[in-house]
Amino acid sequence: MAEARFATGARDDPSLALTRALTEHRTELLRFLVARLRDPADAEDALHDLCLRVASGTGEAVANPLAYLYRAAANLALDRARGRSRRLVRDGAWATLAGARAGEETIDPTPSADERLDQRRTLLRIARAIEALPPGAGRIFRRHRLDGRSHAEIAVEFGISRSAVEKGMATALRHLMRALGTEDGGAGGV
C-alpha cells in the first residue's frame, strides 16, 4: 500500500520525471553539450545549470522529459555561445582601445618616459642636422622630404634640372648621415 502511494506521488510530481531522466541520461546530455560547446568544462557548467533548472521545477508536467532536457540543454548551449561571442567582441574592442595584445597580455602602446625622452633628443638632433645643411641641398631636402614634393616638381619650382635635384638630395642625405652618425647608409628614418 505504501508503494502504491509512492508510485502515485511520483506521477503527481512533474520534476521527479525530469530528475529521473536527467540522472539516467546524464552522460548522453554531457556528450551533447560538449559537441555543441566544444569545451568539456563549459559543458559541465551548462549541465550543472540544467540540473539547477530541473531542481527548481517547472511546475507543470512534461510529456516527454528526455526531449525537454535536450531542448533545455540546446538552449543553454546557445545562450553560452552567444555570451562567449559577445564577450570576445567586447574584449576585442577594449583591447583595440587599450592597446595591442601579445599573447594573453595587453601592451600599452604609449611609449615610456625614457622612450619619449630618447625620441625628443633624436628629433632635436635631426632638426639641428637639417638646419645645418648647405643652403641649396637644405631647400631641396625640405621640399622633398618635409613638403612631399616630387623631384620633377622641385626641378620646375627652382628652375633646375632633375639631375641637380637628385644631386642636392644625395648631398643632403650624406650630410645628415654624417651628422647623425649613421655612416652605414641607413638614414635613421631621415
N, C-alpha and C positions, 0 to 999 in steps of 0.2 A: 504494500500500500504506500509506503514511504517512497519507494522507487517510482511509482506512478505519479505521485505528487511532484517529484523532482523532474521527471520527464515532462510533465505538463508545464512546470515552471520554466523549463528550458525553452519550450515553444513560445512562451509568453515574453521572454527576454530577447529582444532583437539583437542586442550586442553580443550575446553568447554565441550565436551562429557565426557572426563575423570573427569573433575571437578564436573560435574553433578552426575556421577556415584559414585564418592568419597563422595559427600555430602549425597546422598541417602543411601549409604551402609556403612557409617562410623561406625556404631555400630557393624555390622557384621564383618567388617575388624578388628576392635579393638579386638573383641572376638577371631578372628582367630589368631591375633598376641599374645594375652595373652596365648592362648593354646600352641602356638609354643615357646614362650619365658619364660613362667611360672613366669612372673613378670609384674604386671599391669603398673608400672611406666616405665619400659623398653619398653613395648608395646606401651604406649602413645608416647614415644620418637620416636619409629620406625614409628608410624602413622604420626607423625609430619614430619619426614624425607620424607615419602611418599607424603605428601601434598606439600612439597617443590619441590620434583621431578616433580609432576604434574604441579605446578605453573610455573616451569621453562620451561615446554613444551617439547614435543618430536619432534615437527617439522613435524611429519607425522601423517596421520590419522590412528586410531586404529580401527580394525574391531569389536572387542568385548572388550569394555572398562572395564567391570567388570572382565573378565578373565585376562586382562592386569594388573589391580590393585592387584588381588590376587597373580599373579606371581611376581609382583614387591614387594609386602608385604612379600612373602615367601623368596625372595632373600635378603631383608633387615633383616629378622629374622635370616637367615643363616649367613649373614655377622656378625650380632651382636653376635650370638652364637660362631662363630669362634673367634671373638675378645675377648670374655669373656674367652674362654678356653686358648687362647694364654696369656692373662693377668694372669690367675691363674697359668699357668706353669711358667711364668716369675717371678711372685711374690713369688711362692713357691721356685723357685731356689734361688732368692735373700734372702728369709728368711732362707733357709738352709745355705747359705754362711754367712749371717749376724748373725745368732743365732737362738735360739729356739723361739717358739711363745707360749704365754699364753693368750688365748682368742684372742683379736684383737691386743694386744701389743707385739712387738718384744722384746725379752730379750737378752741382751748382755751376751754371755757365759763367757766372761773373768771375772775373779774374781776382786773385788775392791782392792784398795791398802791395806785396813785393812785386808781383807781376805788373800791376798798374804803374808802380814807380819805374820799373825797367822799361816799360812801354813809353812812358813820358820822356825818360832820358834818351831813348833811341830816337823818338820823334824830334827832340831838340837837336840831336846830332845830325839828323837828316836835314832839318830846316837850315841849320848853320852851313852844312855842306852845300846845299842848293844855293844859298846866298853867296857863297864863296866861289861859285862857278864863274868862268870867264864870261863877259857880258853877252857875246853872241850865242855861245853854247847854252848859257843860262836861259836866254829868251826862248830859244828853240826847245829846250828841255821842258820849260814851264808850259809852253803852248801844247806840246805833245802829251806829256805825262799828267799834267795837272788840269789842263783845259780839254783834253781829249781830242785834239785836232790831229788829222792825218798828216803824213809827210807832204803830200801833194798840196793840201790846204795851206800849210805853213810856207811852202815854197812860193805859192801865189801871193800870200799875205806879205811876205818880206821881200818879194821880187828877186828871189834867188833860185838856183836850180835844186831839183830834188836831191841830187848827189850832195850838194852843200848842206842840206838839211840832215841827211844821213851822217855826214862827217861831223856836223855840230852835235848830233845825238851821241855819236861814238866818243867825241871829246868829253861831253858832259858825263857820260857813264864812267869813263876812265877816271876822271877827277873824283866823282862820287865814290867809286870803289876804293880809291886810294884814301880818301878822307874817312871813310867808314871802316877801313881795314878789311875789305873783302876782295883782296887781290886775286882770289881763285876764280873769279869770273861770275860769281853769284852776286847780284847787286843788293842782296839783303832786302828784297821787296821793293827796291827803287826802280 
